[in-house]
Amino acid sequence: MAGKTGGIMADDLRIFLRLWAGDRKFGPGKVELLERIGQEGSISAAGRAMGMSYKRAWGLVEEMNAMFATPLVESLRGGPGGGGARLTETGAEAARQFRLLEARLAEAGAAPLAVLAALMSGNMSGGK
């Protein structure tokens, strides 16, 4: 982002969505982990793709599974093809709804973000 001399554009500002349920949080990082588990079929591969350890990724999965009424991710037992993990219907829907909410917030927030960018840049005219 530019400082007072360079001006800030509305595109430079972002709305960051994070949901709180008591002391538990559900935000873009956990949603990305869900999406990657869905793509990779593996908690460890999803974590690696995000630059986190398996232990960290598994801990986040456990937090999310405890946060929702039904698990978002199920572990698959090992065997000839190895183990893995899969996104449940609830997990896929939770990720989809979060992304939908992000998109709606971005759309609804476009005008206020433009005003805030102008205020930050000192480019407001007409006292708005």
Helices and strands as residue ranges (DSSP letters): G 10-12, E 19-21, E 24-26, H 28-40, H 43-49, H 54-67, E 73-76, E 84-87, H 89-121
